[in-house]
Amino acid sequence: EVVQWVLPMALHMVFQSAPFDAQRLCHHQGWELVAERLGSSEPGRPAYAVVARQSPRKVALICIRGTDAENSPEEVFADLRVTPEPVVIPGLGTGSGFVHRGMWDASTFVQRELEIPIQDLSAAGYKIMVTGHSAGAGVGALLALRLRHRFAAEFVGFGTPTVCNLAMAQAAEAFCINVVNAYDAIPRISAASVQTLVEQVVTTFQSPECEEDYAEDMQYLRERLKNVWEPRVRQSDEPTDPTPATPKVAEQARAAEDVGGLFVPGAVMYTYHVEGTLDCRLVRCKFPGLLRLEAHHRMLEDHTAASYLDALRMVQARREASQRPDFHRVSWQPFREASAACPCCRNRYTWASTSHSRAQRFRDMTNCRGCGRVVCRRCASETRTYPRQGIVIPAPTCEECVWRRDAPVEVSVEELLAAVELGECQEAEQSAQNEDGCVQRVGAAED
């Protein structure tokens, strides 16, 4: 619940440049703008806003703007100053520790700027909380660590990077919550995870399987160039080649528990994929999934504000759907169990691609969210929502599920017609009332 009402402030409001727009968005969510520095962000001097609300409880929220690489590219250099710096944070219970130097300097600036407003709000009975996204979450987490002993500050972050050593990260579990998306690379970046990823990439490219796939891809490319890039069409014959083996799973990244290693501070609300939708669980900062950096096509997209908003909506929708008696769960087919041909078009999965190599085969596969089968991506070009499964964002659906007669619908035809009829009646009634009002006003004007 706390994450939900903090999210609009951290991912949307604080990125406004004009105070009027920030205040307008605050009013939409029941907040009031108290203090701000939203005009610009500079290295070591991030933009921020302080908002407050009195219901359901008195809370003052410090929002730190994350890195705006498009409008303020110089901020990236501050984020890259990852040299661990020894610091002492009173009242934390760990004595001294190591923190991200660039973000520690930025948290020092924010603390000095907001010293008096924070004291006044705390004296008035407001609970002090800090939030942010990306680099703003890193700065906010360190600010919460510094304010904890004086104001019992708490922190909620989205895509928080690694900013402190293991002892500090574990000490912050009592008052820091971080939401991390399934493939978001930023919270997983560390010296150990990057080195492991590089080793995995080099090993993969040097493997005989990769060399074979590359040679096959180039052969298919040359053949298609000879045909002047002739468009691909489905064929009537089915491939009979056996299902290729599953790609090797990457090894776990080595644990970064040395003194210089940095971690995400506090507990982590970790989202993960389950049969076409998302769920989450609370894990600690040493969770293996946070120590491993995967080369995934969503590793940067999952770090965006929109992805975090969609992920939390999907988690909430799945949780709510699983509690309903009509909860529908499909049988999810793994890629390794896929047939030699797409079950929808009876063609090889790569029929629309230039290459037909084993690697390309996996790239052209996807699961239909309606039936769970593995189909080719062209057959799953349509998208649908499945609220009974907790899928509230349009997702790939195969042609059979789109057009089959017994496809589940959330609203019956009778209910739909009744709703349309009710809407038309209400519209007609409202129109009649408006006409009566106009007649009365005209009559009064003539009198």
C-alpha positions as CSV (number, residue, x, y, z in Angstrom):
1,E,0.0,0.0,0.0
2,V,2.8,2.4,0.9
3,V,4.6,1.6,-2.4
4,Q,1.4,2.4,-4.4
5,W,0.9,5.9,-3.0
6,V,4.6,6.8,-3.1
7,L,5.1,5.6,-6.7
8,P,3.4,8.6,-8.6
9,M,5.6,11.0,-6.6
10,A,8.9,9.2,-7.3
11,L,8.3,8.3,-11.0
12,H,6.3,11.2,-12.3
13,M,5.8,14.3,-10.1
14,V,9.5,15.0,-9.2
15,F,10.4,15.0,-12.9
16,Q,8.4,18.1,-13.6
17,S,10.4,21.3,-14.1
18,A,7.7,23.8,-13.2
19,P,6.4,24.0,-9.6
20,F,2.9,24.6,-10.9
21,D,2.9,21.3,-12.7
22,A,4.3,19.5,-9.7
23,Q,1.7,21.0,-7.4
24,R,-1.1,20.0,-9.9
25,L,0.1,16.4,-9.9
26,C,0.4,16.4,-6.1
27,H,-3.2,17.4,-5.8
28,H,-4.2,14.5,-8.0
29,Q,-2.8,12.1,-5.4
30,G,-3.8,14.0,-2.3
31,W,-0.4,15.6,-1.6
32,E,0.7,19.2,-1.0
33,L,3.9,20.7,-2.3
34,V,5.9,22.0,0.6
35,A,9.4,22.8,-0.8
36,E,11.1,22.2,-4.1
37,R,14.2,22.6,-6.3
38,L,12.9,21.3,-9.6
39,G,14.5,23.7,-12.1
40,S,17.6,21.8,-12.9
41,S,19.9,19.0,-11.7
42,E,23.7,19.3,-11.6
43,P,26.4,16.8,-10.6
44,G,26.1,16.5,-6.8
45,R,23.1,18.8,-6.7
46,P,20.0,16.8,-7.7
47,A,16.5,18.2,-8.1
48,Y,14.1,17.4,-5.3
49,A,10.7,18.1,-3.9
50,V,9.1,17.8,-0.5
51,V,5.4,16.9,-0.3
52,A,3.1,16.2,2.6
53,R,-0.3,14.7,3.3
54,Q,-2.4,14.3,6.4
55,S,-4.6,11.4,5.5
56,P,-4.6,8.5,6.2
57,R,-1.6,9.6,8.3
58,K,0.7,12.6,8.5
59,V,3.6,11.9,6.1
60,A,6.3,14.2,4.7
61,L,7.9,12.7,1.6
62,I,11.3,13.8,0.2
63,C,11.4,13.0,-3.5
64,I,14.8,12.9,-5.3
65,R,14.9,13.1,-9.0
66,G,16.8,10.4,-10.8
67,T,19.3,10.8,-13.6
68,D,17.9,12.7,-16.6
69,A,20.5,11.6,-19.2
70,E,18.6,13.3,-22.0
71,N,18.3,16.8,-20.5
72,S,21.3,16.7,-18.1
73,P,23.9,14.3,-19.5
74,E,26.5,15.7,-17.0
75,E,24.7,13.9,-14.2
76,V,25.9,10.6,-15.6
77,F,29.4,11.4,-14.6
78,A,28.4,11.9,-11.0
79,D,26.6,8.5,-11.1
80,L,29.8,6.8,-12.4
81,R,31.9,7.9,-9.4
82,V,31.5,4.5,-7.9
83,T,34.7,4.5,-5.8
84,P,33.7,3.3,-2.3
85,E,34.2,6.0,0.3
86,P,34.6,5.2,4.0
87,V,32.0,7.0,6.1
88,V,30.5,7.0,9.6
89,I,26.7,7.1,10.0
90,P,25.7,7.7,13.7
91,G,23.0,5.4,15.1
92,L,23.1,2.9,12.3
93,G,24.7,0.2,14.4
94,T,27.5,-0.7,12.0
95,G,29.9,2.0,13.0
96,S,31.7,2.8,9.7
97,G,31.1,1.6,6.2
98,F,31.6,2.2,2.5
99,V,29.3,4.1,0.2
100,H,29.0,5.3,-3.4
101,R,31.0,8.5,-3.4
102,G,29.0,10.5,-6.0
103,M,25.7,9.7,-4.4
104,W,27.0,10.3,-0.9
105,D,28.0,13.9,-2.0
106,A,24.6,14.4,-3.5
107,S,22.8,13.2,-0.3
108,T,25.0,15.7,1.7
109,F,23.7,18.6,-0.5
110,V,20.1,17.6,-0.1
111,Q,20.4,17.2,3.7
112,R,21.9,20.6,4.0
113,E,19.2,22.2,1.8
114,L,16.3,20.6,3.7
115,E,17.7,20.7,7.3
116,I,15.1,23.3,8.6
117,P,12.0,22.0,6.6
118,I,12.7,18.4,7.9
119,Q,13.0,19.6,11.5
120,D,9.8,21.6,11.2
121,L,7.8,18.8,9.7
122,S,9.0,16.3,12.2
123,A,8.2,18.6,15.1
124,A,4.6,19.0,13.6
125,G,4.2,15.2,13.8
126,Y,4.9,14.2,10.2
127,K,6.5,10.9,9.5
128,I,9.7,11.5,7.4
129,M,10.0,9.3,4.3
130,V,12.3,9.5,1.3
131,T,11.8,8.1,-2.2
132,G,13.3,8.2,-5.7
133,H,14.0,6.3,-8.9
134,S,17.3,5.1,-10.3
135,A,20.1,7.5,-9.2
136,G,17.5,9.4,-7.2
137,A,16.7,6.3,-5.3
138,G,20.4,5.8,-4.6
139,V,20.7,9.3,-3.2
140,G,17.5,8.9,-1.3
141,A,18.6,5.7,0.3
142,L,21.8,7.3,1.6
143,L,19.8,10.3,2.8
144,A,17.5,8.0,4.7
145,L,20.5,6.3,6.4
146,R,21.7,9.7,7.5
147,L,18.3,10.9,8.8
148,R,17.4,7.6,10.5
149,H,18.8,8.3,14.0
150,R,17.3,11.7,14.3
151,F,13.9,11.4,12.6
152,A,13.3,7.7,12.2
153,A,13.2,8.2,8.4
154,E,12.0,5.4,6.1
155,F,12.8,4.9,2.4
156,V,11.0,3.4,-0.6
157,G,13.0,3.2,-3.9
158,F,12.5,2.0,-7.4
159,G,15.4,0.6,-9.4
160,T,17.8,1.5,-6.6
161,P,21.5,1.1,-7.6
162,T,24.2,-0.5,-5.3
163,V,25.3,2.3,-3.0
164,C,26.7,0.8,0.3
165,N,28.6,-2.1,1.7
166,L,27.0,-5.3,2.9
167,A,26.9,-4.4,6.6
168,M,25.1,-1.1,5.9
169,A,22.7,-2.8,3.5
170,Q,21.6,-5.4,6.0
171,A,21.3,-2.8,8.8
172,A,18.9,-0.8,6.5
173,E,16.4,-3.7,6.1
174,A,14.3,-2.5,8.9
175,F,13.4,0.8,7.2
176,C,14.3,0.6,3.5
177,I,12.2,-1.1,0.8
178,N,13.5,-1.3,-2.8
179,V,11.3,-2.4,-5.8
180,V,13.5,-4.1,-8.4
181,N,12.1,-5.3,-11.8
182,A,12.9,-8.8,-13.1
183,Y,15.5,-7.8,-15.6
184,D,16.5,-4.3,-14.5
185,A,20.3,-4.2,-14.8
186,I,21.0,-1.0,-12.7
187,P,20.5,-2.6,-9.3
188,R,22.7,-5.5,-10.3
189,I,25.7,-3.6,-11.6
190,S,28.8,-4.3,-9.5
191,A,32.4,-5.1,-10.2
192,A,31.8,-8.8,-9.7
193,S,28.6,-9.0,-11.8
194,V,30.1,-7.1,-14.7
195,Q,33.2,-9.3,-14.7
196,T,31.1,-12.4,-14.6
197,L,28.9,-11.2,-17.5
198,V,32.0,-10.4,-19.6
199,E,33.4,-13.9,-18.9
200,Q,30.1,-15.5,-19.9
201,V,29.9,-13.5,-23.1
202,V,33.4,-14.3,-24.1
203,T,32.9,-18.0,-23.3
204,T,29.7,-18.1,-25.3
205,F,31.1,-16.6,-28.4
206,Q,34.1,-18.9,-28.3
207,S,31.9,-22.0,-28.0
208,P,31.5,-24.4,-30.9
209,E,27.7,-24.0,-30.8
210,C,27.9,-20.2,-31.2
211,E,30.4,-20.6,-34.1
212,E,28.0,-23.0,-35.8
213,D,25.0,-20.7,-35.4
214,Y,27.0,-17.8,-36.7
215,A,28.2,-19.7,-39.8
216,E,24.6,-20.8,-40.4
217,D,23.2,-17.3,-40.0
218,M,25.7,-15.9,-42.6
219,Q,24.9,-18.7,-45.0
220,Y,21.2,-17.9,-44.8
221,L,22.0,-14.2,-45.2
222,R,23.9,-14.7,-48.4
223,E,21.1,-16.9,-49.9
224,R,18.5,-14.2,-49.2
225,L,20.7,-11.5,-50.7
226,K,20.9,-13.5,-53.9
227,N,17.1,-13.4,-54.0
228,V,17.0,-9.6,-53.5
229,W,15.5,-9.9,-50.1
230,E,12.4,-11.7,-51.2
231,P,9.6,-11.5,-48.6
232,R,9.0,-14.6,-46.5
233,V,5.8,-16.5,-46.7
234,R,4.4,-19.6,-44.9
235,Q,5.0,-22.9,-46.6
236,S,2.7,-26.0,-46.6
237,D,5.3,-28.5,-45.5
238,E,6.1,-29.1,-41.9
239,P,9.8,-29.3,-40.7
240,T,10.7,-32.7,-39.3
241,D,14.0,-31.9,-37.7
242,P,14.1,-32.7,-33.9
243,T,13.7,-30.0,-31.3
244,P,17.1,-28.5,-30.6
245,A,18.6,-28.6,-27.2
246,T,17.9,-25.9,-24.7
247,P,20.6,-23.2,-24.5
248,K,22.9,-23.6,-21.6
249,V,21.9,-21.6,-18.5
250,A,24.4,-19.0,-17.5
251,E,26.4,-19.7,-14.4
252,Q,25.6,-17.8,-11.1
253,A,27.6,-14.6,-10.6
254,R,30.2,-14.8,-7.8
255,A,29.1,-13.3,-4.5
256,A,30.4,-9.7,-3.9
257,E,30.7,-9.9,-0.2
258,D,34.2,-8.4,0.0
259,V,34.7,-5.1,1.8
260,G,34.6,-3.0,-1.4
261,G,31.5,-4.6,-2.8
262,L,28.4,-2.4,-2.9
263,F,24.8,-3.6,-2.4
264,V,21.2,-2.3,-2.7
265,P,20.4,-1.0,0.8
266,G,17.6,-2.7,2.8
267,A,15.0,-5.3,1.8
268,V,14.0,-5.8,-1.9
269,M,10.6,-6.3,-3.4
270,Y,11.7,-8.5,-6.3
271,T,9.3,-8.9,-9.3
272,Y,9.6,-12.1,-11.4
273,H,7.7,-13.6,-14.3
274,V,5.1,-16.3,-13.8
275,E,3.3,-17.8,-16.7
276,G,3.0,-14.5,-18.7
277,T,2.3,-12.3,-15.7
278,L,4.3,-10.9,-12.7
279,D,4.5,-11.6,-9.0
280,C,6.8,-10.4,-6.3
281,R,8.5,-11.6,-3.1
282,L,10.5,-9.9,-0.4
283,V,14.2,-10.8,-0.5
284,R,17.4,-9.7,1.2
285,C,20.2,-7.8,-0.5
286,K,22.2,-11.0,-0.9
287,F,19.6,-12.7,-3.0
288,P,21.4,-14.5,-5.9
289,G,19.1,-12.9,-8.5
290,L,20.4,-9.5,-7.5
291,L,24.1,-10.5,-7.8
292,R,23.8,-11.8,-11.3
293,L,23.8,-9.5,-14.4
294,E,22.0,-11.1,-17.3
295,A,22.3,-10.1,-21.0
296,H,18.6,-9.7,-21.6
297,H,16.8,-7.5,-24.2
298,R,14.8,-5.9,-21.3
299,M,17.7,-5.1,-19.0
300,L,17.5,-1.4,-19.8
301,E,13.8,-1.2,-20.6
302,D,12.9,-2.7,-17.2
303,H,14.6,0.2,-15.5
304,T,12.2,2.9,-16.9
305,A,9.5,4.5,-14.8
306,A,6.8,3.1,-17.1
307,S,8.1,-0.5,-16.6
308,Y,7.9,-0.1,-12.9
309,L,4.4,1.2,-13.0
310,D,3.3,-1.6,-15.3
311,A,5.1,-4.2,-13.2
312,L,3.3,-3.2,-10.0
313,R,0.0,-3.1,-11.7
314,M,0.6,-6.7,-13.0
315,V,1.6,-7.9,-9.5
316,Q,-1.5,-6.3,-8.0
317,A,-3.8,-7.7,-10.7
318,R,-2.4,-11.3,-10.3
319,R,-2.7,-11.1,-6.5
320,E,-6.3,-10.0,-6.8
321,A,-7.2,-12.5,-9.6
322,S,-5.8,-15.4,-7.6
323,Q,-8.2,-14.7,-4.8
324,R,-11.3,-14.8,-7.0
325,P,-13.2,-18.1,-7.6
326,D,-13.0,-17.7,-11.4
327,F,-9.2,-17.5,-11.4
328,H,-7.9,-19.1,-14.6
329,R,-4.4,-20.6,-14.8
330,V,-3.1,-21.9,-18.1
331,S,-0.7,-24.7,-18.7
332,W,2.6,-22.9,-19.6
333,Q,4.7,-24.8,-22.2
334,P,8.5,-24.4,-21.8
335,F,10.6,-23.7,-24.9
336,R,12.4,-27.0,-24.5
337,E,9.1,-28.9,-24.9
338,A,8.1,-27.0,-28.1
339,S,7.3,-29.1,-31.2
340,A,9.3,-28.9,-34.3
341,A,6.7,-26.6,-36.0
342,C,4.4,-23.8,-34.8
343,P,1.1,-25.4,-33.7
344,C,-0.8,-22.5,-35.3
345,C,0.6,-22.3,-38.8
346,R,2.4,-25.7,-39.0
347,N,5.6,-24.0,-40.2
348,R,9.0,-23.7,-38.7
349,Y,9.2,-21.0,-36.1
350,T,11.8,-19.1,-38.1
351,W,9.7,-19.0,-41.4
352,A,9.6,-15.1,-41.4
353,S,13.3,-14.7,-40.5
354,T,16.3,-14.6,-42.7
355,S,18.1,-17.2,-40.7
356,H,16.8,-20.6,-39.6
357,S,19.6,-21.4,-37.1
358,R,19.0,-22.9,-33.6
359,A,19.6,-19.5,-32.0
360,Q,17.1,-17.8,-34.3
361,R,14.6,-20.5,-33.5
362,F,14.5,-19.5,-29.9
363,R,14.3,-15.8,-30.8
364,D,11.2,-16.4,-32.9
365,M,9.4,-18.3,-30.2
366,T,6.9,-16.9,-27.7
367,N,4.1,-18.2,-25.4
368,C,0.5,-17.4,-26.1
369,R,-1.0,-15.9,-23.0
370,G,-4.4,-17.4,-23.7
371,C,-3.4,-21.0,-24.0
372,G,0.2,-21.1,-22.9
373,R,1.5,-22.9,-26.0
374,V,4.8,-22.0,-27.7
375,V,4.0,-20.4,-31.1
376,C,5.9,-18.3,-33.7
377,R,5.9,-14.6,-33.1
378,R,4.0,-13.9,-36.3
379,C,1.1,-16.1,-35.2
380,A,1.1,-14.2,-31.9
381,S,1.0,-10.7,-33.3
382,E,-2.4,-9.9,-31.8
383,T,-2.5,-8.8,-28.2
384,R,-5.3,-9.3,-25.6
385,T,-5.8,-8.8,-21.8
386,Y,-6.7,-11.7,-19.5
387,P,-8.0,-10.2,-16.2
388,R,-8.9,-13.7,-14.9
389,Q,-5.2,-14.6,-15.1
390,G,-4.0,-11.3,-13.8
391,I,-2.9,-10.1,-17.2
392,V,-4.2,-6.5,-17.4
393,I,-1.7,-5.2,-20.0
394,P,-2.3,-6.4,-23.7
395,A,0.0,-9.5,-24.2
396,P,0.8,-11.7,-27.2
397,T,-2.1,-14.1,-28.2
398,C,-2.1,-16.7,-30.9
399,E,-4.6,-16.6,-33.8
400,E,-6.5,-19.6,-32.6
401,C,-7.2,-18.0,-29.2
402,V,-8.2,-14.7,-30.8
403,W,-10.7,-16.3,-33.1
404,R,-12.0,-19.4,-31.4
405,R,-15.6,-19.4,-30.5
406,D,-15.2,-20.7,-26.9
407,A,-12.6,-18.0,-26.1
408,P,-13.3,-16.8,-22.5
409,V,-14.7,-13.3,-22.2
410,E,-14.9,-11.1,-19.1
411,V,-18.4,-9.7,-20.0
412,S,-21.2,-11.7,-21.5
413,V,-23.1,-10.5,-24.6
414,E,-26.2,-10.0,-22.4
415,E,-24.3,-7.9,-19.9
416,L,-22.8,-5.8,-22.8
417,L,-26.1,-5.1,-24.4
418,A,-27.6,-4.2,-21.0
419,A,-24.7,-1.8,-20.4
420,V,-25.1,-0.2,-23.8
421,E,-28.9,0.2,-23.3
422,L,-28.4,1.6,-19.8
423,G,-25.8,4.1,-21.2
424,E,-28.1,5.2,-24.0
425,C,-31.0,5.7,-21.5
426,Q,-28.8,7.7,-19.2
427,E,-27.5,9.8,-22.1
428,A,-31.1,10.5,-23.4
429,E,-32.2,11.4,-19.9
430,Q,-29.3,13.8,-19.4
431,S,-30.0,15.3,-22.8
432,A,-33.6,15.9,-21.9
433,Q,-32.6,17.5,-18.7
434,N,-30.2,19.8,-20.5
435,E,-33.0,20.8,-23.0
436,D,-35.4,21.5,-20.1
437,G,-32.8,23.7,-18.5
438,C,-32.2,25.6,-21.7
439,V,-36.0,26.2,-22.1
440,Q,-36.3,27.4,-18.6
441,R,-33.4,29.8,-18.9
442,V,-34.7,31.2,-22.2
443,G,-38.2,31.7,-20.7
444,A,-36.7,33.5,-17.7
445,A,-34.7,35.7,-20.0
446,E,-37.8,36.6,-22.0
447,D,-39.7,37.5,-18.8
